[in-house]
């Protein structure tokens, strides 16, 4: 009869041994979805597997996620980049490329010339995205707002010239709008390597060391590409070279 309490005690010790990691991330279709699906979440589960690790995921806007990491209230931030604003250690290798699309009124850009066409334009993006750092040589009237849907409405009303975001996110919203006629999406206007950020503490250094080592293995085995391509909405051009 003493065996049962002993087994229960051992089970409790095992459960307590799991290290909880707090992940702060925005919602990204095909990358980090509240359902638990997505390339970033699959990658985290591969590198920090159960039962040794337990992932606690907070879905918040990107800027809030960044602040949570830098304040020490989160351990890992997916999908960030080298930036003057970022004060966190980053993974040694990129995990993917940020491939940014542009929604525009076709009549405003009869001769589209890529990112050069952004010069002098009223450009909107979501708070914290800092797309001006992707094209420092281009001077634009850049503004950040909380709602992508509201910015697309502003585009339709001619209060913005360009909305920078991602086709997979913008197309469903445009389909719901009554004034979408004439709006087109220009692909791959801006690109930048993306990394995972880690809390700037000894714990973060340990998590980063494991991440860097395991990511190298996944890349060499081809497993990293399989994880990325498992989601049809992910742009193949965003996979790291």
N, C-alpha and C positions, 0 to 999 in steps of 0.2 A: 504493500500500500504506500510505502514511502517513495516509491519510484515515480508516482504521478506528480506529487509536489515538486520533486527534483526536476522532472521534465518541464514542468510549467516554469520553474525558475530559470532553467537554461533557455527556454524560448523567450522569456522576458529579457534576458541578457543579450540574446541575439538581436532582438528588435531594437534594443537601446544602442547597439553597436553601430547602427546605420547613421552615417553622417548626413545631416540635412544641409542641402545647398539651396540658397535663395536666388532664384533667377528672376531678373526684372527685364521685361521685354515688351515692346509694342506688339500688336497683332499684325502678322504678315501672312497673307494668303500663300500657302505652300511652304511656309518657313516656320511660323509660330502661330498656331491656331488654338483657340480656347478648347477645342475638342481634344487637344493633345497631339494632333497631327502636325507634321511639318519637318522640313529638313533640319532646322536648328534644334528642335526638340529631340528628333531621332538621333542627331549627332551627340547631344548631351547624354542621352541614355546609353549610347555606345561607350562613351568615354568615362562616364560616371555611373556604372551599372548598379542595379539593385542585386542583392540586398545590402551591398556595402554603402550605397548612397541613396538618399531620398531627395527627390527634386521638388521644391516648393516654388511654384511659378506664379508671379504677379504680372498680369497683363495691364499695362499702363501706357500712356503716351510716351514716345521716345524720350522727350526732354525730362520727364519725371523719372524714367528708368535710369537715365544718365546721372541725375542728381542722387538717386537712391544708391547707386554704386559708389559714387564719390563721397557720399556721407557715411558709407559703411553699413547701410541697412540692407544691401544686397551683395551677393558674392560674385555674380557673373552677369554681364550684359552682352547679349548677342548683337551682331549687326552694328558695329561702330567703326570708326576710322581714325587715322592719324589726323589730328586737328589741334589747333592752338588752344581750343577750349577744353579738350580732354586731358585729364591729369591722371589717367589710370594706366596700368600696365596692359599691353595688348598681346595677343597671341603672336608667336613668332612668324607664323604663316597666315596668309589670308584664307578665309573659309569660302568666300565667293566674291563676286564683283557686284557692286551696286550699279545697276544699269537703269538709268532714270529716263522716263519717257515724258513727253510734253503734249498736253491737250491745248489746241489752238483753234482759233477761227480761221478756216482755210482761206477766206477772202482777205485776211490781214497779211497773209504770207504767200503771195503768188509764186515766189521763188525762194523756197525754204533752203537755207544754207547751214543747217545743223546748229550747233551752239552759237555760232556767230550771229544768228538771227535773233538771239535773246538781247543783244545790245540795244539799250535805250528802251526796252519794253517793260511794261508793268507785269511783273512775274510773281506768282503766288506759290507758296509751298507750306507744308505743315510745320508747326512749331518745333524747333530743334533740329530740323534737317540740314540747315546751313549749306544749301547748295551753292552759295556764292564761293565757297571754298573749293568746289569742284571746277570752277572756271574763274579763277582770280583775275584773268586778263579781260573778262567781259564785264562791262559796266551796265548794270540793269537797275530798274526801279524794283527792288526785291523786297517782298513783305511775307511774313509768316503768320498763319492763322490756325485756329484749332480744328476747323471743320473742312474736310476735303469736299464734301457735298456743297457747302456754302461757297467755296471758291469756284467750283464748276458752274454754279448759278451766276456768280459774278462774271465769269467768262462769257456765259450766254448773254448777259446783260451789257456786255462791252465795258465792264468796270475792271477787267483784267485782260491782258493780251495773251498770257501763257499761264498754265498751271503745270508745275513740275511734280510728278508723282510716278505711279506705276500703272501700266495698262491694265493689269489684272485687277487693280483696285478701282480704276476710273471707269472702265467700261460698264460694270453693273450699275454704277451711280448715274452715268449718262443715260442708260436705258430707261431709267425711272423719271428723267426730267422731260418736261414738256417742250423745253426750248433747246433741244440738242442739235437742231438742224444746222449744218455748216461747221460743226465742231469735229475735228479730226485729231488723231493721236499720232504724233511723230515718234518713232521708236529710237531708243539708244542715243538720246541727245547728250547725256552726261554719263561718265563712268568713273568709278573709283574703287580701289580694293577695300574689302570689308574684313573686319577681324572680330574676335571676341575680346571683351574687356573684363578685367579682374580687379577685385577690390585691392587697394594698395595697402595690404597688411601681410604679415607672414603667412597667414592662411591663404591669401590670394596668390602668393608666390608658389605655394605648394600646388594649388589647383591649376595654375598656369603651367607648371612644369609637367604635370600629368597630361594636361590638354595637349601641349606641344608634342610630347612623345607619342601619344596615342593618335593624334591627327596625322603625323608622319606615317605611321603604320597603315592607317586607313587609306591614305592617299596612295601609298606604294602598292597596296593589295587591290586597288580598284574599288574598294568598298565605299569610299567617299563619294565617288561619282554615282554609284548605284543609289546611295541614299539621296543624293541631289535629284537625280532623274526620276525618282519614284513619284514625283509630283508634277503632272503635266503642265500646271500653271507656271512652273519655274522656267525662266528664260535660259535656254542652253548656253547662250553667250555669257551668262553670269557665272558659269562654273570656272574655278580658277585654273589658269594654265599650268 
